[in-house]
Structures are given as C-alpha cells and as structure tokens.
Amino acid sequence: MSSMRSLQRQVKRAKEKRAERFEKYNVEKAKKKATPIVWAKMIYICVDCGNWKEMYLENTLERHNGENHKPVPFVIRCPYCGGFHCYDRSGLIPLPAERPLEEYESYFKDSKKYDCGVPVYR
C-alpha cells in the first residue's frame, strides 16, 4: 500500500512540474511574439459583395527608401465572400503616428519569403 501511495505522489509531482514547464513555455512564447507596428492603412472594396476592409501596413512596407522598398498588393482575396475582386480604392493613408496594431485589425505582414506584403485577416 505505501509503495502505491508513493508512486501516486511521484506521478502527481511529475504532472505538476510538467504543467509549470508548459506554463513557463507559453509565457516566454507570448513575450517573443511581438505586436506589429503600423504606420499607414489602405481601404479595399470588393466588387463581388460590396464589403470593404481596412488593411494596415507594417512599418517596413511601402517605405520608399531605396533598395529595401517592399510594396503591398493592389488586389487581395475578399475576407467576406472569398472572391479575388477586392481592390485598393483609397491609396496609402498615413496614420498620425506609428502605433502598435490592435488585436482585431487586419494588416499586411512583412515576410522574408515574399517580395511584397502578405495579408493577414483578423
């Protein structure tokens, strides 16, 4: 009986340690995940369904600074109907100041894999 209880305690301690490590990992992962900084927005309107979407630009996109210029697409997939007729109708609208992106805002991500900004819908 006593060996069974000690085994149960060991199992319980192992589970607690595992939970602590998992929680610590999630906290560190959240710290590493930085909120993008945006500096401008563009408004896209879908020809198919008529909905519009504001898309914010990370501070590294559409900056005309020589060789590092990375554009954003003029046409994106509509997040509402799924069609490919969502066009930029506003041009570049600078924000009053650079700011962190809100959790619910869609934006163009600066990806090293691609030559232009990648849309991220939220």
N, C-alpha and C positions, 0 to 999 in steps of 0.2 A: 503494500500500500504506500509506504513512504517513498519508494522509488517512482511510483506513478505520480505522486504529488510533485516531486522534484522535477520530473520530466515535464509536467504541465506548467510549472513555474518557468522552466527554461524556454519552453515554447512561447509562453506569454511575453517574457523578456525579449526574445528574438523578434516577435511581432512588433513590440513597442519600438525597438531600435530601428527596425525596417521602416516603420511609419515616420519616425523622426528624420531618418535619412531622406525619405521621399519628400517630406515637407521642406526640408532644407534645400533639396534639389529644385523644387518648384519655386521657392523664393529667389534663389540665385538665377534661375532661368528668367523669371519675371524682371529682375534687375537688368539682365543683359538685353532684354527686348526693349529697345529704346523707342520712344514715340517719335514719329517723323516730324520734322519742322517744315512747315509750308509757307510759301511766300506769295502765291497767286492762285487764282481759280479760273476755270473755264466752264461755260454752261453748254451742255449738249442736249439737243432736242431730237427725239425720234420721229421720223417721218411716218412710220407704220402706226404707232399707237398714240402719238401726240404727247407723251410724257417727257419731262425734262429732268436732267441730272446735273448737279454741281459736282465738278471734279477738281480737287485741289492738287497743286503741284509741289512736290518736294523741292527743297531749296537748291538742289543741284540740277534741276531740269529747266530747260528753256532759258538758261542764263547764257547770254552771248558773250562768252569770254574766251574766244579763240578756239583752240582745238578741242576743248572739253565740252563744247555745246552738245547737249542731248535734247532732241525735240520730243514732243508728245504727239500722238496720232490725231488726225482731224476727224476720223470716223472710228467709233467704238461699237461694240455689241451692246444693245439695249438691255439694261438690267431688269426691265419690266416685262417686255414681250420676247426677248431673245433674238430679235432681228438685227441685221447688220446695217441699219439705216439711221444710226444715231450720230448726227453731225454737230460739229462745233459751230455755234451760232453767235458767240459773244467775242471771240478773240481772247486775248490774255487780259485778265482783270487783276492788277496788282492789289494785294491787301495793304492796309495802312502800315502794318509792321509784320515781320516774321513772327510766327507763333506755333505752338505745338498743335498737332492735329487732334481733333476731338475723336472720341471712340466711335461715333456713329457716322463720321464723314468719309466719303469715298475719295480716293486720291490716285495719282499716278506715282508709282514706285520706281525709283532709280535702281534698275537691276543690271548687274555686270554682264549678264548673259545676252542682253539685247541692246540694240543701238538706239532705242527710244524708250520712253516711259511705259510702264506696264500698268494697265488699270486694275485697281483693287476696289471692289464694290463692297459697301457696308450698308 
